[in-house]
Amino acid sequence: PLLSSADVSWALHRAPESGSLPVVVTRAGAAQKLDIKLTPGWRAKSDISRRVATWPMRGMAVGGLILVDLSDAERAQKGLGPEKMAFFVKGLGQYGKHAAAKNAGFMKEDVVVEFDGRKERMTEGALLGHLLQNRKLGERVRATVLRGDQRKEFTLPMQ
């Protein structure tokens, strides 16, 4: 039985990469069988950016950046397409491993348009997942930002 969100997390952590997840739901005293369809890559499509546990991941993968996907209207104002990466740097850490982005030259209000060779639109959680699953401690990843009308490139260490 699932009694808390931690139980749901436990079940999903052990779920297959694709296929189906059988579930029994009790409604008004009657058991109902459901099948949750898990499409390939479903884990990478979840947005984890609001989770408390994401803060340490930001330090490890993006040097303490807090990234927000620009809306289509904001993208249009900057001449960026709706299918491309455009993360607004809402904030960045100031201390320890969370200061890596600041120390590399990133600033609040930069717009990240490329990270580790990825240019497509994605969630902040998908970017964190990509970096944590595909890069190792000590590797350096490149990022390109727009600052005003200038493009700047930075390199961040995976921590």
Disulfide bonds with the S-S distance in Angstrom:
none
